[in-house]
Amino acid sequence: MDMPLDQIEFETMLLGRYMHLLTYRGSGRLDRSAYILLSRIQAEGPLSISQLSDAFGLDTSTLNRQTAAMLRAGVVERIPDPEGGIARKFAITAEGKRRLDSDRAENVNGLSHVLADWTPEEAAQLAHCLGRLNRDIERLDGRPWPRD
């Protein structure tokens, strides 16, 4: 049986577009890069620029710009390495956690409206399939995202 790869590509392209609309970063919301970086720091704990570079495959100049903006916004702080290493690490601040939690709650609320007519089983199946897709991408990329 042939896989519907063209259809999957098309639907994931649209999903990227629609998720952008659903999670609109309006006034007071974190920008996309801050949301993703804070999510990773929240999941793993304090991380250095080098660790962020390894986790995301981004160059240090890009991460320096992104983390500088996050420092200015007060959503992260630089701390000494808790494990005694030389590199300073970025830790999420109370304000960063508050904003990340608020944005995530708004995103979940938006999804609840989209999925209002779905059964819990259908929503669970979508969550399972999306998780599998992401884990397979991460396996091929070599950069797994920490999960509970």
N, C-alpha and C positions, 0 to 999 in steps of 0.2 A: 504494500500500500504506500502510495506517495504521500509525503507529509505536505500539508498546506503552507509551505514556507512563505510564499508570496502573501498569503492572507495574514499570517502571523507578523510579518514585517510591516504590512500596512496597518494592522491594528495596533501594534506597539508604537508606530510613528504617531498615530492619532492619540493614543494614550498619553504619550509625552506631551502633546499639545494640550490635551484636555486637563491633565494634572496641573499644568502650568496655570490654566484658567481657574481650576478648582482651588489651588493653593496660592492665589494672587497675593503677592507681597506688597500690600498696600501700606498705608501710613502706620508706622510703629512695628511693622513685621520685620523679621530678620530677612536679609537677602539670602538667596538660595545657597551660596557658598558657606555663609555663616551657619545656616540651618544644618547643612550636612556635616561641617566640621564640628560643630557643637554636639551633634548627635553621636559622632564617633568618640569625642572626648568623654561624653557622658557614659558611653558604653564601655570604654577601656580605661578611663582615668586619665590623669595628666599625660600629655604627649609632647615630644620635642618636634622641632621642624623636620628633623631627619625621619622620625617615626611617622609623621604626617605624610611626608614625601613617599615613604615606602608604602603606606596604607592606600594612598590615592594615585600614585604614579604621577605626581605633579612636581615641577621643578621648584627649587627653594625660593626663587624670586617671586613666583606666583603666590606661594604660601606666605612669604614675608609680607606681601601686600595685603593678602586676605586677613592674616592674623593681626597686622597693624591696625586695620579698620576695626577688627573685633576688640582690640585693646582700647581704642578710642571710644568705642560704644560701651565699654564696661562689661562686656559679656564673657571675657576671659581675663586672666591675670597670668603673669609669668612668675613661676615659683622655682625654687631650687629642686633638683631631681630628688624625689623622696627616697630613691634607692642609692643616693650618694654619687651619681654620675656627674660629669662636668656640665653637660648641656642643661640649660634651663628648660622647663616644660610649661606648656599652656594648660591651665586648669580652668574649668568653668566656674564662674562667679555665681553668687546667689541671684543676681540680676540676669545672668545668662541662663540659668536654670529656669527662672520664672518666665522669661521670654520664650525659651524653647518649649516649655510645657504649654504655654498659652498658644503658640503657633501650632503645635501638634494637636491640641484640642480643637482648634479651628479647622485644621485639615481633616480630622476625624469627623467633625460635625458636617463638613462639606460632603465627605464620603457617605455619611449616613443618609443625607438627602438623595444622593445618586442611587444608593442601594435600597431605598425605602421599600420598593416592591419586590425585593429579592427575599427568598427564604433564607433562614440561617444556614441551611445546608448548602445552598448555592453560594452564599458569601464565603463559607468555609472552604468550598472547592476552589473558588477564585484565589483565596489567600494561599491555599496549598500550592496551586499551580504557579502563582507569582513567586512564592518562596523557592520552589524548585527551579524555576527559570533563573532567578537571581543567584542561587547557589551554584548552578551549572556555569553561569557566566563567571562567577568568582573563581571557580575551580580552574577554568581555562585561563583566566587572567592571573591567577596565583595570589590574589588579594582578597581573602575571605573577610566578610563583615562579621564582627562579633555578634552572636545571637544569644538569647537567654538559654 
